């Protein structure tokens, strides 16, 4: 059995006003692995989605879901989940936006033991969830029942201000980083087993948003045709601003 795990990651935050944020060097440990990218950013009004992610010869770069928050009505902050495939090329990664933003943070997670031939590069396309709130400490989303008992999951969480975003019990935290200014936290975490209730408990009540997705394990025995069309299993709560990939 080969459990899903994170084999490499690069994370950092920048409070610089710019339309391109650049990571430190990402060195892949193996080619053809799922690379998950959590990105958080802000703008003076309604931040647009990333227009592209380039560098490290990442292939099949795909936007999975984005969600604006803080507040639900004004939407000054946004979190995004992207996926790609790793190659053998080590370099910086650029996060390109269509307009100047007021801060950005990112986490590049290379995942081992994910079957990238299934779903969307190894993400169970029909089981991606998101949620947001204008206040509170209990961050939560609801995934549908998992496609296979070997599958795992990932979660990207954003929070206004400076609360810590600890990993839920049983999950592994990949990062918890502060963008200052404008004071937005990005947290990422993953789990190698089934959990339909991803989330966290913030250290301080504040506006928050979460995107979570099921991951296909290499040990999974069921389903998963490449780029499957999502069904009603998508669970989105209070998140009319969620923007899905063009594949969806």
C-alpha positions as CSV (number, residue, x, y, z in Angstrom):
1,X,0.0,0.0,0.0
2,X,1.3,3.5,-0.9
3,X,-0.3,6.3,1.1
4,X,-0.7,9.7,-0.3
5,X,1.9,12.1,1.1
6,X,3.6,15.4,0.4
7,X,7.0,14.9,-1.1
8,X,8.1,18.5,-1.5
9,X,6.8,22.0,-1.0
10,X,7.7,25.7,-1.4
11,X,5.8,28.4,0.5
12,X,6.2,32.1,1.1
13,X,4.2,35.3,1.3
14,X,4.7,38.8,0.0
15,X,3.0,42.1,0.9
16,X,4.3,43.8,-2.2
17,X,1.8,45.5,-4.6
18,X,2.4,43.8,-8.0
19,X,0.8,41.7,-10.7
20,X,3.4,38.9,-10.6
21,X,4.6,37.0,-7.5
22,X,7.6,34.8,-7.8
23,X,8.4,31.8,-5.6
24,X,11.8,30.6,-4.4
25,X,13.2,27.6,-6.4
26,X,10.9,24.6,-6.5
27,X,12.9,21.4,-7.0
28,X,10.7,18.4,-8.0
29,X,11.5,15.1,-6.5
30,X,10.0,13.2,-9.4
31,X,8.4,13.8,-12.7
32,X,4.7,13.3,-13.4
33,X,3.5,13.8,-9.9
34,X,0.5,15.9,-8.9
35,X,1.5,19.4,-7.9
36,X,-1.2,21.2,-5.9
37,X,-0.9,25.0,-5.6
38,X,-2.8,27.0,-2.9
39,X,-2.7,30.7,-3.6
40,X,-4.2,33.6,-1.5
41,X,-4.2,37.2,-2.6
42,X,-6.0,40.5,-2.2
43,X,-6.8,43.7,-4.1
44,X,-8.4,47.0,-3.4
45,X,-11.6,45.6,-4.9
46,X,-12.7,42.2,-6.3
47,X,-9.3,40.5,-7.0
48,X,-9.3,38.7,-10.3
49,X,-8.3,35.0,-10.6
50,X,-4.7,34.2,-11.5
51,X,-4.3,34.4,-15.3
52,X,-1.5,31.8,-15.3
53,X,1.1,29.9,-13.3
54,X,4.4,29.4,-15.0
55,X,7.9,28.0,-14.3
56,X,9.6,24.8,-13.3
57,X,8.3,23.4,-16.6
58,X,5.0,22.6,-14.9
59,X,2.7,20.9,-17.3
60,X,-1.1,20.7,-17.6
61,X,-1.5,23.6,-15.3
62,X,-5.2,23.7,-14.4
63,X,-7.4,26.0,-12.3
64,X,-9.6,23.8,-10.0
65,X,-11.6,26.4,-8.0
66,X,-11.3,30.0,-6.7
67,X,-13.3,31.6,-3.9
68,X,-13.6,35.3,-2.9
69,X,-14.3,36.4,0.6
70,X,-13.8,39.2,3.2
71,X,-16.5,40.1,3.1
72,X,-18.9,37.9,1.1
73,X,-20.4,41.1,-0.3
74,X,-17.3,43.2,-0.9
75,X,-14.8,40.3,-1.6
76,X,-11.4,41.9,-1.1
77,X,-9.6,38.6,-0.6
78,X,-9.4,35.4,-2.7
79,X,-8.1,31.8,-2.4
80,X,-7.4,29.6,-5.3
81,X,-6.6,25.9,-5.8
82,X,-4.6,24.9,-8.9
83,X,-3.1,21.6,-10.1
84,X,-0.3,20.7,-12.4
85,X,2.2,17.9,-13.2
86,X,5.8,18.0,-12.1
87,X,8.8,17.6,-14.4
88,X,12.5,17.3,-13.7
89,X,13.1,21.0,-14.0
90,X,13.9,23.0,-10.9
91,X,13.2,26.8,-11.0
92,X,11.1,29.6,-9.5
93,X,7.4,29.6,-10.2
94,X,5.6,32.8,-11.2
95,X,2.0,33.6,-10.3
96,X,0.6,36.0,-12.9
97,X,-2.4,38.2,-12.3
98,X,-4.2,40.4,-14.8
99,X,-3.9,43.5,-12.5
100,X,-1.9,44.7,-9.5
101,X,-2.8,43.0,-6.2
102,X,-1.9,44.1,-2.7
103,X,-0.4,40.9,-1.4
104,X,0.0,37.2,-2.2
105,X,0.9,33.9,-0.6
106,X,1.4,30.5,-2.1
107,X,2.1,26.9,-1.3
108,X,3.4,24.5,-3.9
109,X,2.8,20.9,-2.8
110,X,4.2,18.0,-4.7
111,X,2.1,14.9,-3.8
112,X,3.4,11.3,-4.0
113,X,1.2,8.3,-4.6
114,X,-1.6,10.2,-6.3
115,X,-3.0,8.5,-9.5
116,X,-2.7,11.4,-12.0
117,X,-4.4,9.4,-14.8
118,X,-7.7,9.7,-13.0
119,X,-10.0,12.7,-12.7
120,X,-8.4,16.0,-13.2
121,X,-4.6,15.3,-12.7
122,X,-5.5,13.1,-9.7
123,X,-8.2,15.3,-8.2
124,X,-11.7,13.6,-8.0
125,X,-13.4,16.2,-10.3
126,X,-16.8,15.5,-8.9
127,X,-15.8,16.0,-5.3
128,X,-14.5,19.5,-4.8
129,X,-16.1,21.6,-2.1
130,X,-15.9,25.2,-0.8
131,X,-17.4,27.4,1.9
132,X,-16.9,30.9,3.4
133,X,-18.1,33.1,6.2
134,X,-17.7,36.7,7.4
135,X,-16.8,35.7,10.9
136,X,-16.2,32.7,13.2
137,X,-13.5,30.3,14.3
138,X,-15.0,27.0,12.9
139,X,-13.8,26.6,9.3
140,X,-15.7,23.8,7.5
141,X,-16.6,22.4,4.1
142,X,-18.5,19.2,3.2
143,X,-17.1,16.7,0.7
144,X,-19.3,14.0,-0.7
145,X,-18.7,10.4,0.1
146,X,-15.3,9.3,-1.2
147,X,-14.9,7.3,-4.4
148,X,-12.4,4.8,-2.8
149,X,-11.4,4.0,0.8
150,X,-7.7,4.6,-0.1
151,X,-8.3,8.2,-1.3
152,X,-7.2,11.3,0.5
153,X,-7.9,15.0,0.4
154,X,-6.4,18.5,0.4
155,X,-7.7,21.8,1.8
156,X,-6.7,25.4,1.1
157,X,-7.9,27.9,3.7
158,X,-7.7,31.7,3.8
159,X,-8.4,33.9,6.8
160,X,-8.6,37.6,7.4
161,X,-6.3,39.2,10.0
162,X,-3.6,37.2,11.8
163,X,-5.2,34.0,13.2
164,X,-3.3,30.8,13.1
165,X,-4.9,28.1,10.9
166,X,-4.0,24.8,12.6
167,X,-4.5,21.5,10.8
168,X,-7.6,19.5,11.7
169,X,-6.9,16.4,13.8
170,X,-5.7,13.6,11.6
171,X,-4.6,16.0,8.8
172,X,-1.0,17.2,8.1
173,X,-0.4,20.9,7.8
174,X,1.7,21.9,4.8
175,X,1.8,25.7,5.6
176,X,0.3,28.5,7.7
177,X,1.7,31.7,6.4
178,X,0.8,35.4,6.9
179,X,0.6,38.0,4.1
180,X,1.5,41.4,5.7
181,X,0.2,43.8,4.6
182,X,-2.8,43.3,4.2
183,X,-2.9,40.7,7.0
184,X,-4.3,37.6,5.3
185,X,-3.4,34.1,6.3
186,X,-3.0,31.1,4.0
187,X,-3.2,27.6,5.4
188,X,-2.9,24.3,3.5
189,X,-3.3,20.7,4.8
190,X,-3.8,17.2,3.5
191,X,-4.9,13.8,4.7
192,X,-4.1,10.3,3.3
193,X,-7.4,8.9,4.3
194,X,-11.2,9.6,3.8
195,X,-12.6,12.7,5.6
196,X,-15.7,14.4,4.3
197,X,-15.5,17.3,6.8
198,X,-12.2,19.2,6.1
199,X,-11.7,22.3,8.2
200,X,-9.8,24.0,11.0
201,X,-10.4,26.0,14.1
202,X,-9.0,29.5,13.9
203,X,-7.2,31.0,16.9
204,X,-9.3,34.2,16.5
205,X,-12.7,34.8,15.0
206,X,-12.5,36.3,11.5
207,X,-13.6,36.1,7.9
208,X,-12.5,32.8,6.3
209,X,-12.8,30.7,3.1
210,X,-12.0,27.1,2.3
211,X,-11.6,24.9,-0.8
212,X,-11.2,21.2,-0.4
213,X,-10.9,18.3,-2.9
214,X,-10.6,14.5,-2.8
215,X,-7.4,13.0,-4.3
216,X,-7.2,9.7,-6.2
217,X,-4.8,7.2,-4.6
218,X,-2.6,4.9,-6.7
219,X,-4.2,2.1,-4.6
220,X,-7.7,3.1,-5.6
221,X,-9.6,0.4,-7.4
222,X,-12.6,2.3,-8.7
223,X,-13.6,4.7,-11.5
224,X,-11.8,7.9,-12.4
225,X,-11.8,8.5,-16.2
226,X,-9.5,11.5,-17.0
227,X,-11.3,14.9,-16.9
228,X,-14.6,13.6,-15.8
229,X,-17.6,16.0,-15.9
230,X,-18.6,16.9,-12.3
231,X,-21.9,15.7,-11.0
232,X,-24.2,17.1,-8.3
233,X,-21.7,15.8,-5.7
234,X,-20.1,19.3,-5.7
235,X,-20.8,20.8,-2.3
236,X,-20.7,24.7,-2.2
237,X,-22.1,26.4,0.9
238,X,-22.6,30.2,1.0
239,X,-20.2,30.6,-1.9
240,X,-21.9,32.0,-4.9
241,X,-18.6,33.6,-5.7
242,X,-16.8,30.3,-6.3
243,X,-15.3,30.1,-9.8
244,X,-14.7,26.7,-11.3
245,X,-12.2,25.6,-13.8
246,X,-13.0,26.0,-17.4
247,X,-12.9,22.2,-17.5
248,X,-16.1,22.2,-15.5
